[in-house]
Amino acid sequence: MDLLLFGIPALVAIVGAIAMLLSRNAVHSALYLLLNFAAISVLYLLLQAPFLFATQLIIYAGAIIVLFLFVVMLLGAERDEQAPHANPWQNRGAFVGGVLLLIELALLYVNNPGTIPIAANLNDGFAAPTEIAKALFTTHLLPFEIASFVLLTALIGVVVLHQRRS
Amino acid sequence: MVSTLMYVALSAFLFVIGVLGVTLRKSALMVFMSVELMLNAANLTLVAFANQWKSVDAQIMVFFVITIAAAEVAVGLALLVMIFRRKNTTDIDLMNTLRG
């Protein structure tokens, strides 16, 4: 049962990612990416991270993908890939790099160092939203403030970028 | 219970697809989407290990990664719109003005 609960979202995530990579139309790619994000958010739920499940759906699926779709449709750049890469070695290099990474992944399993130590704290509600809020506003308060500053900077940056220059 | 290593393997696979997307696709939009996929793969690893050690810190790091990703997408897409206005394309091979 656990394996099924893991397997279905994992399969959907992989199919979504591959379809995103292969799709010629940028709008389709963005929608496949949305499928992938939704599948990953289900995996977050399985990993006992309900807060991140909601955050993933709201920010990634709700905001980032909509922004992508908006820009693709605004630019009319759905099919903006006519010619192949200027550098013919880039595609071959990409495949070699991908295969190397997959071999590394296989080695991880072959040289499996055994089981990972299990935590002493076996409390299943360790990542309830209240616990996250407690940690976020006490231990990690400074990064939280810096994140708000980064968001403000991005906001101002976008406004400055799109100013009409005389 | 599904092993943490399976989540790590899934996230590694998604990361490889993201790397392939960054190198294979020509449209800057597609490169951006692939970068988002790689960020998500890294997030999945962090959440998997957070569950392994029952620690909330990794989940908070994922929260910050999502925040920075949102800021990055906003600025990146704004830059892309500006480049498109000037060059009328999103082809990254043609964005070589600063090439030495």
Boltz contact constraints between the chains, C-beta under 6 A:
constraints:
  - contact:
      token1: [A, 2]
      token2: [B, 1]
      max_distance: 6.0
  - contact:
      token1: [A, 2]
      token2: [B, 2]
      max_distance: 6.0
  - contact:
      token1: [A, 6]
      token2: [B, 2]
      max_distance: 6.0
  - contact:
      token1: [A, 10]
      token2: [B, 10]
      max_distance: 6.0
  - contact:
      token1: [A, 17]
      token2: [B, 14]
      max_distance: 6.0
  - contact:
      token1: [A, 17]
      token2: [B, 17]
      max_distance: 6.0
  - contact:
      token1: [A, 17]
      token2: [B, 37]
      max_distance: 6.0
  - contact:
      token1: [A, 21]
      token2: [B, 17]
      max_distance: 6.0
  - contact:
      token1: [A, 21]
      token2: [B, 21]
      max_distance: 6.0
  - contact:
      token1: [A, 26]
      token2: [B, 29]
      max_distance: 6.0
  - contact:
      token1: [A, 29]
      token2: [B, 33]
      max_distance: 6.0
  - contact:
      token1: [A, 33]
      token2: [B, 33]
      max_distance: 6.0
  - contact:
      token1: [A, 40]
      token2: [B, 40]
      max_distance: 6.0
  - contact:
      token1: [A, 40]
      token2: [B, 44]
      max_distance: 6.0
  - contact:
      token1: [A, 44]
      token2: [B, 47]
      max_distance: 6.0
  - contact:
      token1: [A, 47]
      token2: [B, 47]
      max_distance: 6.0
  - contact:
      token1: [A, 47]
      token2: [B, 48]
      max_distance: 6.0
  - contact:
      token1: [A, 47]
      token2: [B, 51]
      max_distance: 6.0
  - contact:
      token1: [A, 48]
      token2: [B, 51]
      max_distance: 6.0
  - contact:
      token1: [A, 49]
      token2: [B, 47]
      max_distance: 6.0
  - contact:
      token1: [A, 49]
      token2: [B, 59]
      max_distance: 6.0
  - contact:
      token1: [A, 52]
      token2: [B, 59]
      max_distance: 6.0
  - contact:
      token1: [A, 52]
      token2: [B, 62]
      max_distance: 6.0
  - contact:
      token1: [A, 55]
      token2: [B, 66]
      max_distance: 6.0
  - contact:
      token1: [A, 59]
      token2: [B, 66]
      max_distance: 6.0
  - contact:
      token1: [A, 59]
      token2: [B, 70]
      max_distance: 6.0
  - contact:
      token1: [A, 64]
      token2: [B, 73]
      max_distance: 6.0
  - contact:
      token1: [A, 67]
      token2: [B, 73]
      max_distance: 6.0
  - contact:
      token1: [A, 67]
      token2: [B, 77]
      max_distance: 6.0
  - contact:
      token1: [A, 71]
      token2: [B, 77]
      max_distance: 6.0
  - contact:
      token1: [A, 72]
      token2: [B, 29]
      max_distance: 6.0
  - contact:
      token1: [A, 75]
      token2: [B, 84]
      max_distance: 6.0
  - contact:
      token1: [A, 77]
      token2: [B, 90]
      max_distance: 6.0
  - contact:
      token1: [A, 80]
      token2: [B, 27]
      max_distance: 6.0
  - contact:
      token1: [A, 80]
      token2: [B, 90]
      max_distance: 6.0
  - contact:
      token1: [A, 81]
      token2: [B, 26]
      max_distance: 6.0
  - contact:
      token1: [A, 81]
      token2: [B, 27]
      max_distance: 6.0
  - contact:
      token1: [A, 86]
      token2: [B, 93]
      max_distance: 6.0
  - contact:
      token1: [A, 94]
      token2: [B, 20]
      max_distance: 6.0
  - contact:
      token1: [A, 94]
      token2: [B, 23]
      max_distance: 6.0
  - contact:
      token1: [A, 94]
      token2: [B, 24]
      max_distance: 6.0
  - contact:
      token1: [A, 98]
      token2: [B, 16]
      max_distance: 6.0
  - contact:
      token1: [A, 98]
      token2: [B, 20]
      max_distance: 6.0
  - contact:
      token1: [A, 101]
      token2: [B, 16]
      max_distance: 6.0
  - contact:
      token1: [A, 102]
      token2: [B, 16]
      max_distance: 6.0
  - contact:
      token1: [A, 105]
      token2: [B, 12]
      max_distance: 6.0
  - contact:
      token1: [A, 116]
      token2: [B, 4]
      max_distance: 6.0
  - contact:
      token1: [A, 116]
      token2: [B, 52]
      max_distance: 6.0
  - contact:
      token1: [A, 119]
      token2: [B, 53]
      max_distance: 6.0
  - contact:
      token1: [A, 119]
      token2: [B, 54]
      max_distance: 6.0
  - contact:
      token1: [A, 121]
      token2: [B, 54]
      max_distance: 6.0
  - contact:
      token1: [A, 126]
      token2: [B, 54]
      max_distance: 6.0
  - contact:
      token1: [A, 127]
      token2: [B, 56]
      max_distance: 6.0
  - contact:
      token1: [A, 127]
      token2: [B, 59]
      max_distance: 6.0
  - contact:
      token1: [A, 131]
      token2: [B, 56]
      max_distance: 6.0
  - contact:
      token1: [A, 135]
      token2: [B, 56]
      max_distance: 6.0
  - contact:
      token1: [A, 135]
      token2: [B, 60]
      max_distance: 6.0
  - contact:
      token1: [A, 136]
      token2: [B, 60]
      max_distance: 6.0
  - contact:
      token1: [A, 140]
      token2: [B, 60]
      max_distance: 6.0
  - contact:
      token1: [A, 143]
      token2: [B, 64]
      max_distance: 6.0
  - contact:
      token1: [A, 147]
      token2: [B, 64]
      max_distance: 6.0
  - contact:
      token1: [A, 147]
      token2: [B, 67]
      max_distance: 6.0
  - contact:
      token1: [A, 150]
      token2: [B, 71]
      max_distance: 6.0
  - contact:
      token1: [A, 151]
      token2: [B, 71]
      max_distance: 6.0
  - contact:
      token1: [A, 154]
      token2: [B, 71]
      max_distance: 6.0
  - contact:
      token1: [A, 154]
      token2: [B, 74]
      max_distance: 6.0
  - contact:
      token1: [A, 154]
      token2: [B, 75]
      max_distance: 6.0
  - contact:
      token1: [A, 157]
      token2: [B, 75]
      max_distance: 6.0
  - contact:
      token1: [A, 158]
      token2: [B, 74]
      max_distance: 6.0
  - contact:
      token1: [A, 158]
      token2: [B, 78]
      max_distance: 6.0
  - contact:
      token1: [A, 161]
      token2: [B, 78]
      max_distance: 6.0
  - contact:
      token1: [A, 161]
      token2: [B, 82]
      max_distance: 6.0
